[in-house]
Amino acid sequence: MKVINVYEQYFNADAVINEIPRHAAIVGLQAESDEGHILYRVFVNFFPFNDPEDFAVTYDARAEKTIFEAEGRRSRKREAKLMESFREEADALCEELGGTVFWDDPLRDAKID
């Protein structure tokens, strides 16, 4: 099984999860392939970010959703299409967790594979 973050970016965010304030989130589109099978999932993970130098990510405030699954392999064309609805999917996950990602306030440049 091979897992690749097709897109990943850190943003300022706001959430209180498990009674801990979260001030940032990492969001991404992940591809997982195994023996001719591919799936893509969107994930959102809120973390404390109490210090501008502290990017220690916790995993108790994470949600993910599989948005595509089929026989086949990675496709740049498919990934571009999935990115068109990425923020909508991520916002739905944020709502489930009770948080908000500030899309206009990134903490780092996006990593795109």
N, C-alpha and C positions, 0 to 999 in steps of 0.2 A: 504494500500500500504506500502510495506517495502522496503527501499533502504539501501543497504550495499555496502561499498567500499571493494571489493574483494582484490584489490591491490591499494596501494597509496604510492607515494614517491615524495620527494622534490629534485630538481636538480638545479644546477647553470644553467642559461639560458641567452639568449640575445634576446631582442625585444624592439621595440619602438611602443607603441600602444596608440592612443589618445594623442600623443605628450609626453608621459611619458615613460622614460626608464624603462625597466623591466630586472632585473638581476637574476631572479629565476622563476621556474615553479613548480607547483604541477601537477602530472599526475596520472591517475588512471583508473582502470577498475571497473565499478559500476554495481551491479545487482539490478534490481527492480522487485519485485514479487507482484502479486495481484490476488487473486481468481483463482489460477491455471494457471496463465500466467506469463511468465518470459521474461525479456529483459536484455541485457547487452549493456553497452555503454562505450566507451573510452572517457576520457575527458583530456583536457590540459588547465591549467589556469596560465597565466603569471602574476607575481606580482613584485612590485618594489624591495624589499629586499635591501634597502640602508644601512642597519646596520645588522651585523651578529646576533644580538639578536632580530631583528624585523621580525617576520614571519606573519605580518598582510597581509592577502590575500585580494586582490581586486577582483571584479567579472566583471569588464568591459573588460577583456582580456581573455575570456573563449570560448572554442569551444568544441563541443562534437559530437559524432557520434554513433548511434545505430548500433551494429555489429551483433546482434543476437536477434531474437524475435520469441517466439513460445509458445504453450500450454505446461505446465509442471512446473518444479521446478528447483531449483539450482542443479548443478551437478559439483562435483570436477573435473571429467574427462573432461567435456565440458570447464570448466574454464581453465584447464591446456592447452587445445587445443587453446582457445582464446588468452592465453598469448603468444603463439608462434608467433602470428602476431601483438602483442600489439605495439611494437615500430614502426613498419611500419605504422600502423593506426595512432599512435600519431604523427609521423613525418608528415603525410599528414595534420593533423589538425594544426600543427605548421606552415606548409607552407601557409595554408589559413590565418593564423593570421600574417604572416610575421616574425616569430621568430624561434629560434633554442634552443633545449634542449641539454645540454652537458651530454650525458648519462654516460660518464666515470667520472663525477664529482658530485656525490650525496651530498646533504646537510644533509640528515638524512637517517637512515636505512629504508628499505621498511616495510610498515605495510601490512600484509597479513591476511585476515580473512578466 
